[in-house]
Amino acid sequence: MSEHWYSERNRKTEVFFKGEETISSPFYVPIECLEITENSKQHITVDVIVEEKFELFVNNVHITTFFASPCELEELALGFLVCEGFIEPDTPVDSIKIEEKSIFCEIEINTPELEELTHLERCGTTSYRKDVIKHIKSDTKFSTEAIAHAVSQLKELGRAWHSTGGAHTSIIYNNQGEVLYFCEDVGRACSVDKVVGKALMNGTDLSECGLATTGRLASTMVSKAMNAGIPLISSKGATVRESVELADKAGMTLVAFVRGKNLYVYAGEERIRI
């Protein structure tokens, strides 16, 4: 699929891909803009992604502020709490309720400890760091073909990305490369939180799965996968030194620059079947 979604717009129907119908979506809204090309200029209608503000409370303690796409908010809350290390993947959650722009979670957790945590603003969310490295316990192995196939699905499945070019996508897949869960969001971190939350809500054992996400594999993305117990994280994009160091210490497999049948394995190569 071409990366240049904007140049493939069908001028007759004013949608971005031929054969794709315009649908109502909480992800994006139509907005008029002036298109200027080398030979012409004209006013056109394009879809622009939506970013809204949501507050997360756990046991009535304010935890973070999300700037996210307005959908799959229960999955976002659960995934965030697991991916940021507040709770374990198997921690029982009593309830998650959405009230206007707020998400309220009730969980059996040390509430005074929540109130003492400090935070760092990062990637549109508030990242709480306890500097605890969890070792991944998983014997699951992945073939290079399975990883390549899964990563290739990131753009293929992304309807919001097709329409706006402004969405990040994340998927959970099995060791055969089959996509189990898929989520999109205006924020890369939120797309990871959502797909992890969706998998956990469906009782999936993440220790047998891989995570693929769009964009660079920053240390925040690797730490989310580590806290969720995911043994392998992959992307078409690059990675950074701190991510490689974290993956190596946690016993994770980190795969970047997945392009066709080619890929770079930066950590955990023993989990890769060639």
Helices and strands as residue ranges (DSSP letters): G 5-8, E 28-36, E 41-49, E 52-58, E 61-68, H 73-83, E 93-99, E 102-107, H 111-116, E 120-122, E 125-127, E 142-143, H 144-156, H 159-164, E 168-173, E 179-185, H 188-201, G 206-208, E 210-213, H 219-228, E 232-234, H 241-250, E 253-259, E 262-267, G 269-271, E 272-273
